[in-house]
Amino acid sequence: MNKLIFLFLLFVVTTTNSSEIVNFFNNTKSISADFIQVTYNKNKNIHTTSGNFVFSHPKKFIWQINKPSSQIFLLNNNELWFIDKDLEQAILQNSSSLKNTPLYWITEDNNTLSFAYKKNNIKWYETKKTIQKQYKNLLFGFKKQSLYRIKFENELNQTIIITLKNLIINKAVNPKIFSVAIDPQFEIIK
């Protein structure tokens, strides 16, 4: 379920003080953004994906990868769907499986950020806790007082960098976008 890594992009922070960051998380009702995710192995780009996401409290989000293939992660309360349009497959999981992912840090335990360092005008904050052994060095980079990048290492010691663009915070979100619409031809795995 390595793809759940993408889901933690639902963080948006517009301050640089750790306590203000926590307050921001607690006061954010919705977030939307475009993203580019690059996977590096020994500083060499080995894979790039891009897409967009929308998050709304409580426990609702849609994370859509548009390139290089079409995949959707959709959380609606306690149901977590992974839909792969190319494979014509949909997988349903209970949201309790999120406890082993960075997303859990956002939805349940977001008060453990501390300043790590500043480099290239990006202020980096790290989590004080480890989220499972497969996610190492989870960092959040802020530029111009807004979340700009998320960086971590996966279980293969690859570095993942997610860059956010076109952030929109606390805009009303139509709840219908979190409804599951699966093509009847798709294989459904529960």
Secondary structure, 3 states (H helix, E strand, C coil): CHHHHHHHHHCCCCCCCHHHHHHHHHHCCEEEEEEEEEEEECCEEEEEEEEEEEEECCCEEEEEEEECCCEEEEEECCEEEEEECCCCEEEEEEHHHHHHCHHHHHHHCCCCEEEEEEECCEEEEEECCCECCCEEEEEEEEECCEEEEEEEECCCCCEEEEEEEEEEECCCCCHHHHCCCCCCCCEEEC
